[in-house]
Amino acid sequence: MEIFSLLTAGLPTFGNPYSVFLVVAGSVLGIIFGAIPGLTATMGMAIFLPMTFSMSDINGMLFLVGIYVGACYAGSLSSILVNIPGTPSSIATGFDGYPMTQKGEAGRAIGYSTVASALGGIFGVFVLMFAAPILAGLALEFSAQEYTGVALLGISIVSYISFGSTIKGLIGAIIGLLLATVGQDVISAYPRFVFGSKDLQAGLQMIPVMVGFFGVTEVLVKLEQVVAIKIEVPKIRNVMPRLSKLVRMSPMMALSSLIGTFVGAVPAAGGAIASMVAYGIQKRFSKRSKEYGTGISEGVVAAEASNNAAVGGALVPMLSLGIPGDPQTAILIGALMINGLAPGPMLFATRPDLISTIYLGNILAIIVFTIVGLLGARYFALLIKMPKHYILPAIMLFCIVGSFAIRNTVFDIWVLLACGALGYLLQKVGIMPAPIILGFVLGPILEDNFRRSLIMSNGDWMTFLLRPVSLALLLINLFILVGPFLFKFFKQKARGSL
């Protein structure tokens, strides 16, 4: 389908005031979750996902996309004002944002952050509009062998990029894969790991698992931290940025947005890595390189343009291949699956209205947070001072009610609490929840296509090596997992020979 047709297919949706309201409400909720340190976009989406059960698939996606986009922007507020990143993607924003606040320029920092976030986000959406259909067209030529390689690629990149230790990231992904095998076999319907429980025969539901690892785990972690921290929020003035300076910084914003979109499209990379890469590159090649970190607006713009562009980038593999680009898009995949939809190339052919709605909803959410950021930043900044002993019990209540609402069974609450406790213990040893959830989401894709590949080839494992694309994907997987260790080995060997 042509790009223009794909964009306009969802326009009738926005003739419904309720749909527009859901985007606005989601964006505001996202801003709240992004602005309060410790509450992330992932947590917000996981908690409010059960609310979408009573909505249509289009309205549910609009609501979640609004939360995603709003939270990605709002993490910069607390990073700028009190040097506490609201979300991981806003860490780099504080490098120059907080020094600007210390110099009495908090309003200017928020203004530049808001405009850069908006322009970066729009850039990411346009890349999504052009890249996703092309990638989906290529993916239509894939067979089960290629999808096996793509699923493995997602797991490999998760383990290598996102979580510091490749081994711990891989362990987390494998735990997610094992959790996905609970229940009936996807091919033969033979029960696995059910231990005589009828509740487990249907498998673990995605919502209790996801909310448990992201919501309950975070609540338990935050309970350990000091609650009574007095935070002084500075006065905010002169929020509107100067147009002449924005024009001068436009090439830098374009480059940062391009970096953010590219990094965001890599499965599991996300906005945190995108903003760090963009900030580092801009600092390296800027004429004001030595001033970065002292409180200049260029540093804020570089970080924010990239991490918001990463949203559009992360949606590219999710929509075109069914591979989550980050934990937030894993939740969006869960929302699609709950409505009986499979993300991937066929979604462009069967539901162009849904694809178009995601594009347009993303743009509307960007407009919403731009208006809110420029006009209401001083009021949202007060959220940072909200005591955690009010927030954490409310989050826990949302987690329990949301998990129960799926099937109205207490068993899902036990799954929620068990996953939360497991996530808390694993986090103690450095295994984070994100690779577990990505492994859980990719598990059925990997197993289904792996088994079908062997069935079609009569059990011949060479089928994965005889197809060029499948072989290339396997070699890339091998390089990602083994390459760093080989480089380290040869480097140590070279040093020893000197």
C-alpha positions as CSV (number, residue, x, y, z in Angstrom):
1,M,0.0,0.0,0.0
2,E,1.2,3.5,-0.8
3,I,2.5,5.6,2.0
4,F,-0.2,8.3,1.5
5,S,-3.0,5.7,1.6
6,L,-1.5,4.1,4.7
7,L,-1.4,7.4,6.4
8,T,-4.9,8.5,5.6
9,A,-6.6,5.2,6.3
10,G,-6.8,6.1,10.0
11,L,-8.2,9.6,9.7
12,P,-11.8,8.7,10.3
13,T,-10.8,7.5,13.8
14,F,-10.0,11.0,14.8
15,G,-13.5,12.2,13.9
16,N,-14.5,10.4,17.1
17,P,-14.0,12.7,20.2
18,Y,-13.5,9.7,22.4
19,S,-10.5,8.5,20.4
20,V,-8.9,12.0,20.6
21,F,-9.6,12.1,24.3
22,L,-7.8,8.8,24.8
23,V,-4.7,10.1,23.1
24,V,-4.8,13.3,25.3
25,A,-5.5,11.3,28.5
26,G,-2.7,8.8,27.7
27,S,-0.2,11.6,27.0
28,V,-1.0,13.3,30.3
29,L,-0.7,10.1,32.2
30,G,2.5,9.4,30.4
31,I,3.8,12.8,31.5
32,I,2.9,12.0,35.1
33,F,4.7,8.7,35.0
34,G,7.7,10.2,33.2
35,A,8.0,13.2,35.5
36,I,7.9,11.3,38.8
37,P,11.3,9.6,39.4
38,G,11.0,5.9,39.6
39,L,7.8,5.7,37.5
40,T,8.7,4.8,33.9
41,A,6.8,4.5,30.6
42,T,7.0,0.8,30.9
43,M,5.4,0.7,34.3
44,G,2.7,3.1,33.2
45,M,1.8,1.1,30.1
46,A,1.9,-2.2,32.0
47,I,-0.4,-0.9,34.7
48,F,-3.0,0.7,32.4
49,L,-2.9,-2.1,29.8
50,P,-5.9,-3.9,31.5
51,M,-8.0,-0.7,31.0
52,T,-7.8,-1.3,27.2
53,F,-9.7,-4.6,27.5
54,S,-13.0,-2.8,27.2
55,M,-11.8,-0.6,24.3
56,S,-11.6,-1.4,20.6
57,D,-8.2,-2.4,19.4
58,I,-7.7,1.0,17.8
59,N,-8.6,3.0,20.9
60,G,-6.5,0.7,23.1
61,M,-3.5,1.3,21.0
62,L,-4.1,5.1,20.9
63,F,-4.2,5.2,24.7
64,L,-1.0,3.1,25.1
65,V,0.9,5.1,22.4
66,G,-0.1,8.3,24.2
67,I,1.4,7.0,27.5
68,Y,4.5,5.8,25.7
69,V,5.2,9.1,23.9
70,G,4.2,11.3,26.9
71,A,6.5,9.5,29.4
72,C,9.4,9.4,27.0
73,Y,9.3,13.2,26.9
74,A,8.5,13.9,30.6
75,G,11.5,12.1,31.9
76,S,13.5,15.2,31.1
77,L,11.5,17.3,33.6
78,S,13.0,15.7,36.7
79,S,16.3,15.3,35.1
80,I,16.5,19.0,34.4
81,L,15.0,20.3,37.6
82,V,16.5,18.0,40.3
83,N,19.1,15.9,38.4
84,I,17.0,12.7,38.9
85,P,16.1,11.1,35.5
86,G,12.4,10.3,35.4
87,T,13.2,7.6,32.8
88,P,16.4,5.9,31.7
89,S,16.3,7.7,28.3
90,S,16.6,11.1,30.1
91,I,19.9,10.4,31.8
92,A,21.9,12.3,29.2
93,T,19.5,15.3,29.4
94,G,20.6,16.0,32.9
95,F,24.3,16.4,31.9
96,D,23.5,20.0,30.7
97,G,19.9,20.4,31.8
98,Y,20.6,20.4,35.6
99,P,23.6,22.8,35.3
100,M,21.2,25.2,33.4
101,T,18.8,24.9,36.3
102,Q,21.7,25.8,38.7
103,K,22.3,28.9,36.7
104,G,18.7,29.9,37.0
105,E,17.7,28.8,33.4
106,A,15.4,25.9,34.3
107,G,12.6,27.4,32.1
108,R,14.9,27.7,29.1
109,A,16.1,24.1,29.5
110,I,12.5,22.8,29.6
111,G,11.6,24.9,26.6
112,Y,14.5,23.6,24.5
113,S,13.9,20.1,25.7
114,T,10.2,20.2,24.7
115,V,10.8,21.6,21.2
116,A,13.7,19.2,20.6
117,S,11.5,16.3,21.8
118,A,8.7,17.3,19.5
119,L,10.9,17.7,16.4
120,G,12.8,14.5,17.1
121,G,9.5,12.6,17.7
122,I,8.0,13.9,14.4
123,F,11.2,12.8,12.6
124,G,10.9,9.3,14.1
125,V,7.3,9.0,13.0
126,F,8.2,10.0,9.4
127,V,11.0,7.4,9.3
128,L,8.5,4.9,10.7
129,M,6.0,5.7,8.0
130,F,8.5,5.1,5.2
131,A,10.7,2.3,6.6
132,A,8.1,0.0,8.2
133,P,6.1,-0.7,5.1
134,I,9.3,-1.4,3.1
135,L,10.7,-3.7,5.8
136,A,7.2,-5.4,6.1
137,G,7.3,-6.0,2.3
138,L,10.6,-7.7,2.6
139,A,9.4,-9.7,5.5
140,L,6.6,-11.1,3.4
141,E,9.2,-13.1,1.6
142,F,10.3,-14.7,4.9
143,S,9.5,-18.3,5.7
144,A,9.6,-20.0,9.1
145,Q,13.4,-20.4,9.0
146,E,13.9,-16.6,8.6
147,Y,11.5,-15.8,11.4
148,T,13.4,-18.2,13.6
149,G,16.6,-16.2,12.9
150,V,14.8,-12.9,13.4
151,A,13.5,-14.0,16.8
152,L,17.0,-15.2,17.8
153,L,18.4,-11.9,16.6
154,G,16.1,-10.1,19.0
155,I,17.2,-12.2,21.9
156,S,20.9,-11.9,21.0
157,I,20.7,-8.1,20.8
158,V,18.8,-7.9,24.0
159,S,21.5,-9.9,25.8
160,Y,24.3,-7.9,24.4
161,I,23.3,-4.3,24.2
162,S,20.9,-3.4,27.0
163,F,22.0,-4.7,30.3
164,G,25.7,-4.4,30.9
165,S,26.6,-8.1,31.1
166,T,26.0,-10.2,28.1
167,I,25.7,-13.4,30.2
168,K,23.2,-11.9,32.6
169,G,21.1,-10.4,29.7
170,L,21.1,-13.8,28.0
171,I,20.1,-15.6,31.3
172,G,17.2,-13.1,31.6
173,A,16.1,-13.8,28.0
174,I,16.3,-17.6,28.6
175,I,14.2,-17.3,31.8
176,G,11.6,-15.4,29.7
177,L,11.7,-18.2,27.1
178,L,11.2,-20.9,29.7
179,L,8.2,-19.0,31.2
180,A,6.7,-18.9,27.7
181,T,6.8,-22.7,27.4
182,V,4.5,-23.2,30.4
183,G,1.2,-24.6,29.2
184,Q,0.2,-26.6,26.1
185,D,2.7,-27.2,23.3
186,V,2.1,-24.9,20.3
187,I,2.2,-27.8,17.9
188,S,0.9,-30.9,19.7
189,A,-1.0,-29.3,22.6
190,Y,0.9,-31.5,25.0
191,P,0.9,-29.9,28.5
192,R,4.3,-28.8,29.8
193,F,5.3,-27.6,33.3
194,V,1.7,-27.6,34.5
195,F,2.3,-29.8,37.6
196,G,-1.3,-31.0,37.5
197,S,-2.7,-27.5,37.6
198,K,-5.6,-26.7,35.3
199,D,-4.8,-23.0,35.6
200,L,-1.4,-23.5,34.1
201,Q,-2.6,-25.6,31.1
202,A,-3.6,-22.4,29.4
203,G,-0.1,-21.0,29.9
204,L,1.0,-17.9,31.8
205,Q,-1.0,-14.8,30.8
206,M,1.1,-12.0,29.4
207,I,-0.4,-9.2,31.6
208,P,0.2,-10.7,35.1
209,V,3.8,-11.7,34.0
210,M,4.5,-8.3,32.5
211,V,2.9,-6.2,35.2
212,G,4.6,-8.4,37.9
213,F,8.1,-8.0,36.5
214,F,7.8,-4.3,35.6
215,G,5.3,-3.1,38.2
216,V,5.6,-5.2,41.4
217,T,9.3,-5.5,41.1
218,E,9.8,-1.8,40.9
219,V,7.5,-1.2,43.9
220,L,9.6,-3.6,45.9
221,V,12.9,-2.0,44.8
222,K,11.6,1.5,45.6
223,L,10.4,0.4,49.0
224,E,14.1,-0.3,49.9
225,Q,15.1,3.2,49.0
226,V,15.0,6.3,51.2
227,V,11.6,7.8,51.0
228,A,12.0,11.0,53.0
229,I,14.0,13.0,50.6
230,K,13.3,16.7,50.5
231,I,13.3,18.0,46.9
232,E,13.4,21.7,46.2
233,V,11.9,22.4,42.8
234,P,13.2,25.7,41.3
235,K,11.0,28.4,39.9
236,I,10.4,28.1,36.2
237,R,10.3,31.1,33.9
238,N,11.0,32.0,30.2
239,V,10.0,28.6,28.9
240,M,9.5,29.6,25.3
241,P,12.7,29.0,23.3
242,R,14.1,31.6,20.9
243,L,13.3,30.8,17.3
244,S,16.6,32.1,15.9
245,K,18.6,29.7,18.2
246,L,16.4,26.8,17.2
247,V,17.1,27.5,13.5
248,R,20.8,27.6,14.3
249,M,20.6,24.2,16.1
250,S,18.4,22.6,13.4
251,P,21.2,20.7,11.7
252,M,22.3,19.3,15.1
253,M,18.6,18.3,15.9
254,A,18.3,16.6,12.5
255,L,21.5,14.5,13.1
256,S,20.5,13.6,16.7
257,S,17.1,12.6,15.5
258,L,18.6,10.4,12.8
259,I,20.9,8.8,15.3
260,G,18.0,8.2,17.7
261,T,15.8,6.7,15.0
262,F,18.5,4.3,13.9
263,V,19.5,3.2,17.4
264,G,15.8,2.9,18.4
265,A,15.2,0.5,15.5
266,V,17.8,-1.9,16.8
267,P,15.8,-4.3,19.0
268,A,16.4,-3.7,22.8
269,A,18.6,-0.6,22.3
270,G,16.0,2.0,23.2
271,G,16.0,5.7,24.1
272,A,18.7,5.5,26.8
273,I,21.4,4.3,24.4
274,A,20.1,6.6,21.6
275,S,20.5,9.7,23.8
276,M,23.9,8.7,25.1
277,V,25.2,8.0,21.5
278,A,23.8,11.2,20.1
279,Y,25.1,13.3,23.1
280,G,28.5,11.8,22.7
281,I,28.7,12.4,19.0
282,Q,27.6,16.0,19.3
283,K,30.0,16.7,22.0
284,R,32.9,15.1,20.0
285,F,32.3,17.1,16.9
286,S,30.8,20.4,18.2
287,K,32.7,23.7,18.2
288,R,31.6,24.1,21.8
289,S,32.8,20.6,22.8
290,K,34.4,21.8,26.0
291,E,31.2,23.6,27.2
292,Y,29.1,20.4,27.1
293,G,28.3,19.4,30.7
294,T,28.5,23.0,31.9
295,G,24.9,23.9,31.1
296,I,24.3,24.7,27.4
297,S,21.1,24.2,25.5
298,E,22.8,22.2,22.7
299,G,23.4,19.3,25.1
300,V,19.8,19.2,26.1
301,V,18.6,19.4,22.5
302,A,21.0,16.6,21.4
303,A,19.8,14.2,24.1
304,E,16.1,14.9,23.8
305,A,15.8,14.9,20.0
306,S,17.4,11.5,19.9
307,N,15.5,9.7,22.7
308,N,12.1,10.9,21.3
309,A,13.1,9.9,17.8
310,A,13.9,6.5,19.2
311,V,10.1,5.9,19.8
312,G,9.4,5.9,16.0
313,G,12.5,3.8,15.5
314,A,11.4,1.2,18.1
315,L,8.0,0.9,16.4
316,V,9.6,-0.1,13.0
317,P,10.7,-3.7,13.9
318,M,7.6,-4.1,16.1
319,L,5.1,-3.3,13.3
320,S,7.0,-4.8,10.4
321,L,8.6,-7.9,11.9
322,G,6.7,-8.4,15.2
323,I,10.0,-8.0,17.1
324,P,9.8,-5.5,20.1
325,G,12.3,-2.7,19.8
326,D,12.2,-2.0,23.5
327,P,10.2,-3.0,26.6
328,Q,7.4,-0.5,25.8
329,T,6.9,-2.0,22.3
330,A,6.8,-5.4,23.9
331,I,3.7,-4.2,25.8
332,L,2.2,-2.9,22.6
333,I,2.7,-6.3,21.1
334,G,0.9,-7.8,24.1
335,A,-2.0,-5.4,23.5
336,L,-2.3,-6.5,19.9
337,M,-2.2,-10.2,20.8
338,I,-4.9,-9.7,23.4
339,N,-7.1,-8.4,20.5
340,G,-6.3,-11.4,18.3
341,L,-3.9,-9.5,16.1
342,A,-0.3,-10.6,15.2
343,P,2.1,-7.8,14.6
344,G,4.1,-8.3,11.5
345,P,4.0,-7.8,7.7
346,M,0.5,-9.1,7.3
347,L,-0.9,-6.5,9.6
348,F,-0.1,-3.8,6.9
349,A,-2.3,-5.7,4.5
350,T,-5.1,-6.7,6.8
351,R,-5.4,-3.7,9.1
352,P,-4.0,-0.6,7.4
353,D,-6.5,1.5,9.5
354,L,-4.7,0.3,12.7
355,I,-1.3,1.0,11.3
356,S,-2.4,4.5,10.2
357,T,-4.0,5.2,13.6
358,I,-0.7,4.4,15.3
359,Y,1.1,6.8,13.1
360,L,-1.4,9.6,13.6
361,G,-1.9,8.9,17.3
362,N,1.9,9.3,17.7
363,I,1.8,12.7,16.0
364,L,-1.2,13.8,18.1
365,A,0.6,12.7,21.3
366,I,3.6,14.8,20.3
367,I,1.4,17.8,19.8
368,V,-0.2,17.2,23.2
369,F,3.0,17.0,25.2
370,T,4.4,20.0,23.3
371,I,1.5,22.2,24.4
372,V,1.5,20.8,28.0
373,G,5.3,21.1,28.2
374,L,5.4,24.7,27.1
375,L,2.3,25.9,29.0
376,G,2.1,23.7,32.0
377,A,5.7,22.6,32.9
378,R,5.7,24.5,36.1
379,Y,2.6,22.6,37.3
380,F,3.8,19.2,36.3
381,A,7.1,19.9,38.0
382,L,5.3,19.8,41.3
383,L,4.7,16.0,40.7
384,I,8.4,15.5,41.5
385,K,7.7,16.4,45.1
386,M,4.9,13.8,45.5
387,P,5.6,11.5,48.4
388,K,6.3,7.9,47.4
389,H,4.3,6.5,50.3
390,Y,1.2,7.7,48.4
391,I,2.4,6.6,45.0
392,L,3.6,3.0,45.7
393,P,0.5,1.6,47.3
394,A,-1.6,3.1,44.5
395,I,0.6,1.4,41.9
396,M,0.4,-1.9,43.7
397,L,-3.4,-1.7,43.8
398,F,-3.5,-1.0,40.0
399,C,-1.2,-4.0,39.4
400,I,-3.5,-6.3,41.4
401,V,-6.8,-5.1,39.9
402,G,-5.4,-5.1,36.4
403,S,-4.2,-8.6,36.6
404,F,-7.4,-9.9,38.2
405,A,-9.5,-8.2,35.5
406,I,-8.1,-10.3,32.6
407,R,-9.9,-13.6,33.5
408,N,-11.4,-12.7,36.9
409,T,-9.3,-15.4,38.6
410,V,-7.2,-15.1,41.8
411,F,-4.7,-17.4,40.1
412,D,-3.5,-14.5,37.9
413,I,-2.9,-12.4,41.1
414,W,-0.6,-15.2,42.4
415,V,1.2,-15.2,39.1
416,L,1.6,-11.4,39.4
417,L,3.0,-11.6,42.9
418,A,5.3,-14.6,42.0
419,C,6.7,-12.8,39.0
420,G,7.2,-9.6,41.1
421,A,9.1,-11.5,43.8
422,L,11.2,-13.4,41.2
423,G,12.0,-10.1,39.4
424,Y,13.0,-8.5,42.6
425,L,15.4,-11.4,43.5
426,L,16.8,-11.6,40.0
427,Q,17.4,-7.8,40.0
428,K,19.5,-8.3,43.1
429,V,22.0,-10.4,41.1
430,G,21.9,-8.0,38.1
431,I,19.3,-9.7,35.9
432,M,16.9,-7.0,34.9
433,P,13.2,-7.5,34.0
434,A,13.4,-6.2,30.5
435,P,15.2,-9.1,28.9
436,I,12.9,-11.5,30.7
437,I,9.8,-9.9,29.2
438,L,11.4,-9.7,25.8
439,G,12.2,-13.4,26.0
440,F,8.7,-14.1,27.1
441,V,7.2,-12.2,24.1
442,L,9.6,-13.7,21.6
443,G,9.3,-17.2,23.0
444,P,6.1,-18.3,21.1
445,I,7.5,-16.7,17.9
446,L,10.7,-18.6,18.2
447,E,9.3,-21.9,19.2
448,D,6.5,-21.9,16.6
449,N,8.7,-21.0,13.7
450,F,11.5,-23.3,14.8
451,R,9.2,-26.3,15.1
452,R,7.5,-25.6,11.8
453,S,10.9,-25.3,10.1
454,L,11.8,-28.8,11.2
455,I,8.4,-30.2,10.3
456,M,8.7,-28.7,6.7
457,S,12.2,-30.1,6.3
458,N,11.4,-33.5,7.8
459,G,13.7,-32.9,10.8
460,D,16.7,-31.7,8.7
461,W,18.6,-29.1,10.7
462,M,20.5,-28.1,7.5
463,T,17.3,-26.2,6.4
464,F,18.5,-23.2,8.5
465,L,21.9,-23.1,6.7
466,L,20.7,-23.7,3.1
467,R,18.5,-20.6,2.9
468,P,20.7,-17.5,2.4
469,V,18.8,-15.1,4.6
470,S,18.4,-17.6,7.4
471,L,22.1,-18.4,7.3
472,A,23.0,-14.7,7.3
473,L,20.8,-14.1,10.4
474,L,22.4,-17.1,12.2
475,L,25.9,-15.8,11.5
476,I,24.9,-12.3,12.8
477,N,23.6,-14.0,16.0
478,L,26.8,-15.9,16.4
479,F,28.9,-12.7,15.9
480,I,26.8,-10.7,18.4
481,L,27.1,-13.4,21.1
482,V,30.6,-14.7,20.5
483,G,32.3,-11.7,18.9
484,P,32.9,-9.6,22.0
485,F,34.6,-12.6,23.8
486,L,36.8,-13.3,20.7
487,F,37.9,-9.7,20.5
488,K,38.7,-9.7,24.2
489,F,40.6,-12.9,23.9
490,F,42.7,-11.8,20.9
491,K,43.3,-8.4,22.5
492,Q,44.7,-10.1,25.7
493,K,46.7,-12.5,23.6
494,A,48.2,-9.6,21.6
495,R,49.2,-7.8,24.8
496,G,50.8,-10.9,26.2
497,S,52.9,-11.4,23.1
498,L,54.4,-7.9,23.5
